[in-house]
């Protein structure tokens, strides 16, 4: 009837792509302010021109796609906070979209002599390059390791799961693109349970799929509840812990899909999140969640009660610039992938004691010696 809608829950989809090949350039997070307004947050991995598309209930809004230009940090005014911009329709008509972007450290684009990186001295091997063949990836996300010596990778833009041995040898690949049970649309998080089953968070299908160790589909859970599952982990009771990036909460399911518990909402307090990404579980069944836009890591007990948090926004020791992957070693030490400072997505500890990281920026995964 022409009146402004002052409530939330609209189906708003954002996508940032490269104009040349249409590949996905970033993963926007849509924040529903529950008052008729929405925010889109994103982090671009490189400078250049991009297309920013917004669709409301499947229909492009006026002016979409918008054109974005990412500049070198040296070309924009320095700020210690997140860069905020207002992007207007190229035609000058229509509304605007409020955006947030975490500014990358200047060293990413520096043309001066490369700084020494001691951690690269501990690199054991790397697997992959950009592509669609076996052992190639396009925007890999989550990574997990099983007790029987396998490394499992969520190859997000190729809509498949790839499995390797601990020494990087390709074993198998499974997954067919689609929106039916057993198919994958945008796999992000991945975990392996005690039976060897592979648990996959499918962001665009809005459910979690469970496959056998040889890639046969078994079940899907969370359909109708999840809005944007990102990270997934399995605790010692076999419960499937799922981080809902869009809803900013954590779901705990039984393996048959029955909901055990749910906690969290959008915000900055102890039991709130802003674009949570991945999750790990320690030997006490405590739940560790990376809170991407709050630049912190939060820890809860098995019932979802808050225990503690750590981290703040920055590049110093103990600080984060958009943390993503998380893992826990046998001693309870928490290992965190700092995406904004390194472009690393997923993180896992292999059964032979090494650290495997999903390097989405370079379309590969790397395995390092674990320096304790």
C-alpha positions as CSV (number, residue, x, y, z in Angstrom):
1,X,0.0,0.0,0.0
2,X,3.0,2.3,-0.3
3,X,3.7,2.6,3.5
4,X,7.2,2.0,4.9
5,X,7.7,-1.4,6.4
6,X,9.0,-1.0,9.9
7,X,9.6,-4.6,10.8
8,X,12.2,-7.2,9.9
9,X,12.4,-10.7,8.4
10,X,12.4,-9.7,4.8
11,X,14.3,-12.0,2.4
12,X,17.2,-9.8,1.4
13,X,20.1,-11.4,-0.5
14,X,23.4,-9.7,-1.2
15,X,26.1,-10.9,-3.6
16,X,29.5,-9.3,-4.5
17,X,31.0,-10.6,-7.8
18,X,33.9,-9.9,-10.1
19,X,32.5,-8.3,-13.3
20,X,34.7,-10.3,-15.6
21,X,33.9,-14.0,-14.8
22,X,31.0,-13.5,-12.3
23,X,32.9,-15.3,-9.5
24,X,32.1,-14.5,-5.9
25,X,34.4,-11.9,-4.6
26,X,33.2,-11.7,-1.0
27,X,30.7,-13.1,1.5
28,X,28.3,-10.4,2.5
29,X,26.6,-10.6,5.9
30,X,23.1,-9.2,5.9
31,X,22.1,-7.7,9.3
32,X,18.3,-7.4,9.9
33,X,17.8,-4.5,12.3
34,X,14.2,-5.6,12.9
35,X,12.9,-2.1,12.1
36,X,12.7,-2.2,8.3
37,X,16.3,-1.4,7.8
38,X,19.2,-3.7,6.9
39,X,23.0,-3.5,6.9
40,X,25.3,-5.4,4.6
41,X,28.8,-6.1,5.9
42,X,31.6,-7.5,3.8
43,X,35.4,-7.8,3.5
44,X,37.0,-7.6,0.0
45,X,40.2,-9.6,-0.4
46,X,41.8,-7.4,-3.1
47,X,41.5,-4.0,-4.8
48,X,39.6,-3.5,-8.0
49,X,36.1,-3.1,-9.4
50,X,33.2,-5.3,-8.3
51,X,29.5,-5.7,-8.7
52,X,27.2,-5.5,-5.6
53,X,23.8,-7.1,-6.2
54,X,20.9,-6.8,-3.8
55,X,17.6,-8.8,-4.3
56,X,14.5,-8.4,-2.2
57,X,12.3,-11.6,-2.3
58,X,14.3,-12.6,-5.3
59,X,13.8,-9.3,-7.2
60,X,16.7,-6.9,-7.7
61,X,16.2,-3.6,-5.9
62,X,16.3,-0.4,-7.9
63,X,19.8,0.3,-9.2
64,X,21.1,-3.2,-8.5
65,X,23.8,-4.3,-9.3
66,X,25.8,-1.4,-7.9
67,X,29.4,-0.8,-8.8
68,X,32.0,-1.0,-6.0
69,X,35.6,0.0,-6.2
70,X,38.1,-1.3,-3.5
71,X,41.1,0.9,-3.1
72,X,44.5,0.4,-1.6
73,X,44.6,1.4,2.1
74,X,47.1,4.1,1.2
75,X,44.4,5.7,-1.1
76,X,41.8,6.1,1.6
77,X,41.9,8.2,4.7
78,X,43.4,6.2,7.6
79,X,41.0,5.1,10.3
80,X,41.3,2.8,13.2
81,X,37.7,1.7,12.9
82,X,35.8,-0.2,10.2
83,X,35.4,1.7,7.0
84,X,31.8,2.8,6.4
85,X,30.4,4.0,3.2
86,X,27.1,4.8,1.6
87,X,26.7,3.4,-1.9
88,X,24.1,5.2,-4.1
89,X,22.4,4.1,-7.3
90,X,24.4,5.0,-10.4
91,X,21.3,6.7,-11.8
92,X,21.1,8.9,-8.7
93,X,17.6,7.7,-7.9
94,X,16.5,5.0,-5.5
95,X,17.7,4.4,-2.0
96,X,21.1,3.6,-0.6
97,X,22.7,0.7,1.1
98,X,24.6,1.2,4.3
99,X,27.8,-1.0,4.2
100,X,30.6,-1.9,6.5
101,X,34.0,-3.2,5.4
102,X,36.9,-4.2,7.5
103,X,39.9,-2.4,6.1
104,X,42.8,-4.7,5.3
105,X,46.3,-4.1,6.8
106,X,48.5,-2.1,4.4
107,X,51.0,-4.9,4.1
108,X,48.6,-6.8,1.9
109,X,49.0,-4.5,-1.0
110,X,52.6,-3.3,-0.3
111,X,55.0,-3.3,-3.2
112,X,58.0,-2.9,-1.0
113,X,60.2,-5.7,0.1
114,X,58.2,-8.6,1.6
115,X,58.5,-8.9,5.3
116,X,59.9,-12.1,6.7
117,X,57.2,-14.5,7.9
118,X,58.6,-17.0,10.3
119,X,55.5,-19.2,10.2
120,X,56.2,-20.0,6.5
121,X,59.3,-21.8,7.7
122,X,57.0,-24.3,9.4
123,X,55.0,-25.0,6.3
124,X,55.0,-28.8,5.6
125,X,53.0,-28.7,2.3
126,X,50.2,-27.0,0.5
127,X,47.6,-28.5,-1.8
128,X,45.5,-26.8,-4.5
129,X,45.1,-23.9,-6.8
130,X,42.1,-22.2,-8.3
131,X,40.1,-24.5,-10.5
132,X,37.3,-27.1,-10.7
133,X,39.3,-30.3,-11.0
134,X,40.3,-32.8,-8.3
135,X,42.6,-31.1,-5.8
136,X,41.7,-27.7,-7.1
137,X,39.4,-25.2,-5.2
138,X,37.3,-22.1,-5.7
139,X,36.8,-20.3,-2.4
140,X,37.3,-23.2,0.0
141,X,35.9,-22.5,3.4
142,X,35.8,-25.0,6.2
143,X,38.3,-27.7,6.9
144,X,38.2,-30.6,9.3
145,X,40.4,-33.6,10.2
146,X,39.3,-37.1,11.2
147,X,40.9,-39.5,13.7
148,X,41.6,-41.9,10.8
149,X,44.0,-39.6,9.1
150,X,41.8,-37.7,6.6
151,X,41.6,-34.0,5.9
152,X,38.1,-32.9,4.7
153,X,37.6,-29.6,2.8
154,X,34.4,-27.6,2.0
155,X,35.0,-26.4,-1.6
156,X,32.3,-23.7,-1.4
157,X,32.1,-22.3,-4.9
158,X,32.6,-25.7,-6.5
159,X,29.7,-27.0,-4.5
160,X,31.6,-30.1,-3.3
161,X,33.6,-31.8,-0.5
162,X,37.1,-33.0,-1.1
163,X,38.9,-35.5,1.0
164,X,42.7,-36.0,1.4
165,X,45.1,-38.0,3.4
166,X,47.1,-36.4,6.2
167,X,50.1,-36.1,3.8
168,X,48.0,-34.3,1.2
169,X,47.1,-37.1,-1.2
170,X,43.7,-36.8,-2.9
171,X,41.3,-39.5,-1.9
172,X,37.8,-38.5,-3.2
173,X,35.4,-35.8,-4.0
174,X,31.6,-35.8,-3.7
175,X,28.7,-33.3,-4.1
176,X,26.3,-32.3,-6.7
177,X,25.1,-28.7,-7.1
178,X,21.5,-28.2,-6.3
179,X,18.8,-27.5,-3.7
180,X,17.5,-31.0,-3.1
181,X,18.4,-33.2,-0.1
182,X,21.8,-34.7,-0.7
183,X,22.9,-31.8,-3.0
184,X,25.1,-28.9,-2.1
185,X,24.6,-25.2,-2.9
186,X,27.2,-23.5,-0.9
187,X,29.0,-25.7,1.6
188,X,30.9,-23.7,4.2
189,X,31.5,-25.6,7.5
190,X,32.5,-29.2,7.7
191,X,33.2,-31.7,10.5
192,X,33.7,-35.4,11.0
193,X,31.8,-37.2,13.8
194,X,32.9,-40.2,15.9
195,X,31.5,-42.7,13.3
196,X,33.4,-41.0,10.4
197,X,30.3,-39.4,9.0
198,X,31.0,-36.0,7.3
199,X,28.7,-33.2,8.5
200,X,28.4,-30.2,6.2
201,X,26.9,-26.8,6.8
202,X,25.2,-25.6,3.6
203,X,24.8,-21.8,3.8
204,X,22.6,-21.3,0.8
205,X,20.4,-24.4,1.3
206,X,19.9,-23.4,4.9
207,X,20.4,-26.8,6.3
208,X,23.1,-29.3,7.5
209,X,23.8,-32.4,5.4
210,X,25.2,-35.6,6.8
211,X,27.2,-38.0,4.5
212,X,28.8,-41.3,5.2
213,X,32.6,-41.5,5.1
214,X,32.4,-42.5,1.4
215,X,30.2,-39.6,0.5
216,X,26.8,-41.2,0.5
217,X,24.0,-38.9,1.6
218,X,22.3,-40.0,4.9
219,X,20.2,-37.1,6.3
220,X,19.7,-33.4,6.5
221,X,18.9,-31.5,9.6
222,X,17.9,-27.9,10.5
223,X,15.7,-27.2,7.5
224,X,13.1,-24.6,8.4
225,X,15.2,-23.4,11.4
226,X,18.5,-22.3,10.0
227,X,18.9,-19.1,8.1
228,X,22.6,-19.2,7.1
229,X,24.6,-22.1,8.7
230,X,28.3,-21.3,8.5
231,X,30.3,-23.4,10.9
232,X,29.7,-26.9,12.4
233,X,31.2,-29.1,15.0
234,X,30.4,-32.4,16.7
235,X,30.7,-32.8,20.5
236,X,31.5,-36.0,22.5
237,X,27.8,-36.8,22.8
238,X,27.3,-36.8,19.1
239,X,25.5,-33.5,19.2
240,X,25.9,-31.3,16.1
241,X,26.8,-27.7,17.0
242,X,25.8,-25.3,14.2
243,X,26.7,-21.6,14.0
244,X,23.9,-19.7,12.1
245,X,25.8,-16.7,10.6
246,X,22.6,-14.9,9.5
247,X,20.6,-15.4,12.7
248,X,23.6,-14.8,14.9
249,X,22.9,-17.8,17.1
250,X,24.1,-21.3,17.8
251,X,21.9,-24.4,17.4
252,X,22.6,-27.7,19.1
253,X,21.0,-30.7,17.3
254,X,20.9,-34.4,17.8
255,X,22.2,-36.4,14.8
256,X,18.5,-37.2,13.9
257,X,17.8,-33.5,13.7
258,X,16.0,-33.0,17.0
259,X,16.7,-29.6,18.4
260,X,18.4,-29.8,21.8
261,X,19.2,-26.1,22.5
262,X,19.5,-22.8,20.8
263,X,21.2,-19.6,22.1
264,X,22.4,-16.2,20.9
265,X,21.1,-13.2,19.1
266,X,22.4,-10.2,17.3
267,X,24.5,-7.8,19.4
268,X,27.7,-7.2,21.3
269,X,27.0,-8.7,24.7
270,X,28.1,-12.0,26.2
271,X,25.4,-14.2,24.6
272,X,25.2,-12.2,21.4
273,X,27.1,-12.3,18.1
274,X,27.7,-10.2,15.0
275,X,28.2,-12.5,12.0
276,X,29.6,-15.6,13.9
277,X,31.6,-17.9,11.7
278,X,33.1,-21.2,12.9
279,X,32.9,-23.3,16.0
280,X,35.0,-25.9,17.9
281,X,34.3,-28.1,20.9
282,X,36.9,-29.0,23.5
283,X,37.2,-32.2,25.6
284,X,34.8,-30.7,28.2
285,X,32.1,-30.2,25.5
286,X,32.6,-26.5,25.8
287,X,31.6,-24.6,22.7
288,X,34.0,-22.0,21.2
289,X,32.6,-19.6,18.6
290,X,34.4,-17.0,16.5
291,X,32.5,-13.7,16.5
292,X,33.5,-12.2,13.2
293,X,32.3,-8.6,13.4
294,X,32.8,-8.3,17.2
295,X,36.5,-9.4,16.6
296,X,36.4,-11.8,19.5
297,X,36.1,-15.5,20.5
298,X,33.4,-16.6,23.0
299,X,33.3,-19.7,25.0
300,X,30.1,-21.4,26.4
301,X,29.4,-24.6,28.3
302,X,27.5,-27.4,26.7
303,X,24.2,-25.8,27.8
304,X,25.0,-22.5,26.1
305,X,25.9,-20.6,29.3
306,X,28.5,-18.0,28.8
307,X,32.0,-18.7,30.3
308,X,34.4,-16.2,28.9
309,X,35.5,-14.2,25.9
310,X,38.8,-13.0,24.6
311,X,40.1,-10.7,21.8
312,X,39.6,-7.2,20.6
313,X,39.9,-5.4,17.3
314,X,43.5,-4.8,16.2
315,X,46.7,-6.4,14.9
316,X,48.6,-6.9,18.1
317,X,49.0,-10.1,20.1
318,X,45.7,-11.3,21.3
319,X,43.8,-9.0,18.9
320,X,41.7,-10.0,15.9
321,X,40.6,-8.5,12.6
322,X,37.5,-10.6,11.9
323,X,38.4,-14.1,13.3
324,X,37.1,-17.1,11.4
325,X,38.4,-20.7,11.9
326,X,38.9,-22.1,15.3
327,X,40.3,-25.4,16.7
328,X,41.3,-26.8,20.1
329,X,44.2,-29.0,20.9
330,X,44.4,-31.9,23.3
331,X,45.5,-29.6,26.1
332,X,42.6,-27.2,25.6
333,X,44.6,-24.5,23.8
334,X,42.4,-22.5,21.4
335,X,43.9,-21.8,17.9
336,X,42.2,-19.0,15.9
337,X,42.4,-18.1,12.2
338,X,42.5,-14.3,11.9
339,X,40.9,-13.7,8.5
340,X,41.3,-9.9,8.3
341,X,45.0,-10.2,8.9
342,X,45.7,-13.4,6.9
343,X,42.8,-14.3,4.6
344,X,42.6,-17.7,6.3
345,X,39.1,-19.3,6.7
346,X,38.9,-22.7,8.2
347,X,41.3,-24.3,10.7
348,X,41.8,-27.8,12.0
349,X,44.3,-30.0,13.8
350,X,45.2,-33.2,12.0
351,X,45.4,-36.6,13.7
352,X,49.2,-36.5,13.4
353,X,49.4,-33.2,15.3
354,X,49.7,-30.6,12.5
355,X,47.7,-27.5,11.8
356,X,45.7,-27.4,8.6
357,X,44.3,-24.1,7.3
358,X,42.0,-23.2,4.5
359,X,43.6,-20.4,2.6
360,X,40.6,-19.1,0.6
361,X,42.5,-16.1,-0.8
362,X,45.0,-18.5,-2.6
363,X,42.5,-21.3,-3.2
364,X,44.5,-23.9,-1.4
365,X,45.0,-25.5,2.0
366,X,48.2,-25.6,3.9
367,X,49.6,-27.8,6.7
368,X,52.0,-26.5,9.2
369,X,54.0,-27.8,12.1
370,X,52.1,-27.0,15.3
371,X,54.4,-24.7,17.4
372,X,53.3,-24.9,21.0
